[in-house]
Amino acid sequence: MLNNDLSNKVAVVTGGADGIGEGIVRTLCGRGAHVVIADIQDEKGSAIAAELGVSVSFALLDVTEPDSWSNLVTEVESSCGRLDILVNNAGGGGFGNLDQLTIEEWRKIMALNMDSVFLGCKAASTLLQADGGGSIINISSTNANRAWPMFSGYCAAKAGMTMFSKCVAQHFLETNVKIRCNTVHPGPIETPNFKRLSAAEGAEQLMADWEKNNPFTEIGTVEDIGEVVAFLASDAARYVNASEFVAAGGTLL
Ligand SMILES: NC(=O)c1ccc[n+]([C@@H]2O[C@H](COP(=O)([O-])OP(=O)(O)OC[C@H]3O[C@@H](n4cnc5c(N)ncnc54)[C@H](O)[C@@H]3O)[C@@H](O)[C@H]2O)c1
C-alpha cells in the first residue's frame, strides 16, 4: 500500500502564517512532517510555530525577493538538513478589469503570484534533489481556469503559474530528477483575504451571483485545501505529476 504518512519529511509552506497556508501547515504537521512557516508576518508565524511545538518553525520570507529565497534555503538546509515538500501558497490579488487596472497594480499581482513561484521552484530545486527528490505544490485558483474580467490580473497570473508548474514538472522528468510538481485550484475559501475581498466595494454583486449560481455549495475551509496538499505531498501521490487539482465543491462546472 502507498504511504500517506509524512513523518521524516521536511516541508516549507509560503504564506503559512494565515489563511489557506496556515491550514496547510496544520494538516502537514498533523501527518508528521516538520514544517517551516515562511512568511512576512513574523509575529503570527512565530506564534503558530510556538503553539505547534518542535515540529514547526518560522522563517522570514518575502516570496517576491530572490535574496530572501536564498536566505530561506540556506536556513532550512542548516537547521533541517533536507527539504522534501515545497508549497508555494503565498499569493492573492485584487479587483480590476482592463479599464481599471494600472500597470503598478498589474506588476504587484504578477510579482506575488508568478515571480514567487518561479523564484521558489528555482531556489529550492537543489535542496529538494539532494535527498532523492520531493514534491512541489503550487496554490493556483479556479480563476486560472475561468475568465473573470473583474479579476483580470489575478486570472492571468494564476493561469501563468499553472502552466509554469507543468513546465517545471516536465523539466524534472526530462532531466531525470524525482521532483513532482502539481497545482491546487481552490474555489472560494474562508480566509482573511477572502473576507477582505468579499467585503470590498463592488463585491456584493459578485457574491450574490456566486450564491445564485451555486445554491448547494458552501464556501470551503482551509482544511479542505490542506487535505489535498497533504495527499500531493505524500508518497501515495508518487504517480501524480503535472496535474491540476480543483477543490471548489463542483463550482467550476
Ligand atoms: N481564499 C480564497 O478564496 C482563495 C481561492 C483561490 C486561491 N487562493 C490562493 O490561495 C493562496 C492563499 O490565499 P489566502 O486567501 O489564504 O490569503 P491570505 O491573504 O489570507 O494569506 C496569505 C498569507 O501569505 C502571506 N504573504 C503575503 N505576501 C507575502 C510575501 N510577499 N511573502 C511571503 N508571504 C506573504 C501573508 O502574510 C499571509 O500569511 C493564494 O495563493 C491565493 O491566491 C485563495
The ligand as an SDF file (V2000), in Angstrom:
LIG
                    3D

 44 48  0  0  0  0  0  0  0  0999 V2000
   -9.1150   32.3580   -0.1680 N   0  0  0  0  0  0  0  0  0  0  0  0
   -9.5710   32.0140   -1.3310 C   0  0  0  0  0  0  0  0  0  0  0  0
  -10.7880   32.0400   -1.5650 O   0  0  0  0  0  0  0  0  0  0  0  0
   -8.6410   31.5410   -2.4210 C   0  0  0  0  0  0  0  0  0  0  0  0
   -9.1940   30.9540   -3.5680 C   0  0  0  0  0  0  0  0  0  0  0  0
   -8.3530   30.5100   -4.5750 C   0  0  0  0  0  0  0  0  0  0  0  0
   -6.9830   30.6270   -4.4290 C   0  0  0  0  0  0  0  0  0  0  0  0
   -6.4600   31.1870   -3.3170 N   0  0  0  0  0  0  0  0  0  0  0  0
   -4.9950   31.2720   -3.2190 C   0  0  0  0  0  0  0  0  0  0  0  0
   -4.5780   30.6530   -2.0170 O   0  0  0  0  0  0  0  0  0  0  0  0
   -3.3970   31.2860   -1.5240 C   0  0  0  0  0  0  0  0  0  0  0  0
   -3.6260   31.7620   -0.0910 C   0  0  0  0  0  0  0  0  0  0  0  0
   -4.7150   32.6610   -0.0840 O   0  0  0  0  0  0  0  0  0  0  0  0
   -5.3860   33.1630    1.2900 P   0  0  0  0  0  0  0  0  0  0  0  0
   -6.7740   33.5230    0.9540 O   0  0  0  0  0  0  0  0  0  0  0  0
   -5.0970   32.2080    2.3770 O   0  0  0  0  0  0  0  0  0  0  0  0
   -4.5550   34.5240    1.5140 O   0  0  0  0  0  0  0  0  0  0  0  0
   -4.3640   35.3870    2.8650 P   0  0  0  0  0  0  0  0  0  0  0  0
   -4.1370   36.7900    2.4010 O   0  0  0  0  0  0  0  0  0  0  0  0
   -5.4860   35.1400    3.8020 O   0  0  0  0  0  0  0  0  0  0  0  0
   -2.9990   34.8080    3.4740 O   0  0  0  0  0  0  0  0  0  0  0  0
   -1.8260   34.9440    2.7120 C   0  0  0  0  0  0  0  0  0  0  0  0
   -0.5770   34.6870    3.5530 C   0  0  0  0  0  0  0  0  0  0  0  0
    0.5350   34.9960    2.6980 O   0  0  0  0  0  0  0  0  0  0  0  0
    1.4150   35.9000    3.3630 C   0  0  0  0  0  0  0  0  0  0  0  0
    2.0960   36.7450    2.3850 N   0  0  0  0  0  0  0  0  0  0  0  0
    1.5840   37.7800    1.6780 C   0  0  0  0  0  0  0  0  0  0  0  0
    2.5470   38.3540    0.9060 N   0  0  0  0  0  0  0  0  0  0  0  0
    3.6840   37.6420    1.1300 C   0  0  0  0  0  0  0  0  0  0  0  0
    5.0120   37.7310    0.6520 C   0  0  0  0  0  0  0  0  0  0  0  0
    5.3910   38.6930   -0.2170 N   0  0  0  0  0  0  0  0  0  0  0  0
    5.9240   36.8430    1.0750 N   0  0  0  0  0  0  0  0  0  0  0  0
    5.5810   35.8730    1.9860 C   0  0  0  0  0  0  0  0  0  0  0  0
    4.3400   35.7340    2.4910 N   0  0  0  0  0  0  0  0  0  0  0  0
    3.4010   36.6140    2.0680 C   0  0  0  0  0  0  0  0  0  0  0  0
    0.5150   36.6990    4.2980 C   0  0  0  0  0  0  0  0  0  0  0  0
    1.2750   37.2730    5.3590 O   0  0  0  0  0  0  0  0  0  0  0  0
   -0.4650   35.6250    4.7630 C   0  0  0  0  0  0  0  0  0  0  0  0
    0.0430   34.9120    5.8680 O   0  0  0  0  0  0  0  0  0  0  0  0
   -3.0960   32.4190   -2.5060 C   0  0  0  0  0  0  0  0  0  0  0  0
   -2.1600   31.9790   -3.4640 O   0  0  0  0  0  0  0  0  0  0  0  0
   -4.4370   32.6910   -3.1580 C   0  0  0  0  0  0  0  0  0  0  0  0
   -4.3020   33.2670   -4.4270 O   0  0  0  0  0  0  0  0  0  0  0  0
   -7.2490   31.6600   -2.3080 C   0  0  0  0  0  0  0  0  0  0  0  0
  1  2  1  0
  2  3  2  0
  2  4  1  0
  4  5  1  0
  4 44  2  0
  5  6  2  0
  6  7  1  0
  7  8  2  0
  8  9  1  0
  8 44  1  0
  9 10  1  0
  9 42  1  0
 10 11  1  0
 11 12  1  0
 11 40  1  0
 12 13  1  0
 13 14  1  0
 14 15  2  0
 14 16  1  0
 14 17  1  0
 17 18  1  0
 18 19  2  0
 18 20  1  0
 18 21  1  0
 21 22  1  0
 22 23  1  0
 23 24  1  0
 23 38  1  0
 24 25  1  0
 25 26  1  0
 25 36  1  0
 26 27  1  0
 26 35  1  0
 27 28  2  0
 28 29  1  0
 29 30  1  0
 29 35  2  0
 30 31  1  0
 30 32  2  0
 32 33  1  0
 33 34  2  0
 34 35  1  0
 36 37  1  0
 36 38  1  0
 38 39  1  0
 40 41  1  0
 40 42  1  0
 42 43  1  0
M  CHG  2   8   1  16  -1
M  END
$$$$
